[in-house]
Amino acid sequence: MKKEMKQIADYVWLGKTQRSWHILSGNPFCISLYKIPLREKTEAEIIKLEKKENEKEKKRFIKKFPDVKWEVIN
């Protein structure tokens, strides 16, 4: 089965399978895969949460690695 991933923030992508949401989330150095069962959250809830978390990660990343540029790839 081919998974279609759509970008919802700078370093966040969202995909859907029959049973779960697949979220690729991270920063320029590392991207992690998270799986959430479909019945736990709606797509809108995940998008809202991930955009908020992406902003927190951006602030943390810029503070920790001031010499590395956070590229806006959205």
Stockholm file with secondary structure:
# STOCKHOLM 1.0

chainA/1-74         MKKEMKQIADYVWLGKTQRSWHILSGNPFCISLYKIPLREKTEAEIIKLEKKENEKEKKRFIKKFPDVKWEVIN
#=GR chainA/1-74 SS CCCCEEEEETTEEEEECSSEEEEEEECSSCEEEEEEETTTCCHHHHHHHHHHHHHHHHHHHHHHCTTSCCCCCC
#=GC SS_cons        CCCCEEEEETTEEEEECSSEEEEEEECSSCEEEEEEETTTCCHHHHHHHHHHHHHHHHHHHHHHCTTSCCCCCC
//
